[in-house]
C-alpha cells in the first residue's frame, strides 16, 4: 500500500469524482491531497482536493468521491 508523502498517516486510493466523470485521480483521505491518475505520488506534486475543485469551478463535496482501490 502506498502511504501519503504529505501526512504519512494514510494510504492513497484511486478515486473517481462524480462531477468529473472522465478523469480519475489518486487521493489521500486523511489530508485530502489529490494527484492526477498518471502523476507519481510524491511530495510537492499533489494539491488539495478543495483547490482542485475550485480550479474546475466545482463545489467540493466529499460525498461525490468514489473509492476505487488502494494504490500499491
C-alpha positions in Angstrom: 0.0 0.0 0.0 1.3 3.5 -0.9 1.4 5.9 2.1 0.7 9.6 1.5 4.0 11.5 1.4 2.3 14.6 2.8 0.7 13.4 6.1 2.3 9.9 6.2 -0.9 8.8 8.0 -3.0 7.0 5.4 -2.9 5.0 2.2 -3.6 6.5 -1.2 -6.6 5.5 -3.2 -7.5 5.5 -6.8 -10.7 7.6 -6.9 -13.3 9.0 -9.3 -15.2 12.2 -8.7 -18.9 12.2 -9.8 -18.7 15.9 -11.0 -15.6 15.0 -13.2 -16.7 11.7 -14.8 -14.0 11.4 -17.5 -11.0 11.7 -15.1 -9.6 9.5 -12.3 -7.3 10.6 -9.5 -5.2 9.3 -6.6 -6.2 10.7 -3.2 -5.3 10.6 0.5 -8.4 10.8 2.6 -6.5 11.8 5.7 -5.1 15.1 4.4 -7.2 15.5 1.2 -4.2 15.6 -1.1 -5.0 14.6 -4.7 -2.9 13.7 -7.7 -3.8 13.1 -11.3 -4.0 9.4 -12.0 -0.8 9.4 -14.2 1.2 11.6 -11.7 3.7 10.0 -9.3 2.6 10.1 -5.7 5.3 12.4 -4.5 5.6 15.3 -2.1 5.3 18.6 -4.0 3.2 17.1 -6.8 -0.2 16.8 -5.3 -2.7 19.5 -4.5 -5.5 19.9 -2.0 -8.9 18.5 -3.1 -10.6 21.8 -2.5 -8.1 23.6 -4.6 -8.6 21.1 -7.5 -12.4 21.7 -7.3 -12.0 25.5 -7.2 -9.8 25.3 -10.3 -12.5 23.4 -12.1 -15.2 25.8 -10.8 -17.0 23.0 -9.0 -18.2 22.6 -5.4 -16.0 20.3 -3.2 -18.3 17.5 -2.0 -16.6 14.6 -0.3 -19.8 12.5 -0.8 -19.2 12.6 -4.6 -15.8 10.9 -4.3 -15.8 7.2 -5.1 -13.0 5.0 -3.8 -12.0 2.5 -6.4 -9.0 0.7 -4.9 -5.8 1.3 -2.9 -2.6 2.3 -4.8 0.0 -0.4 -4.3 
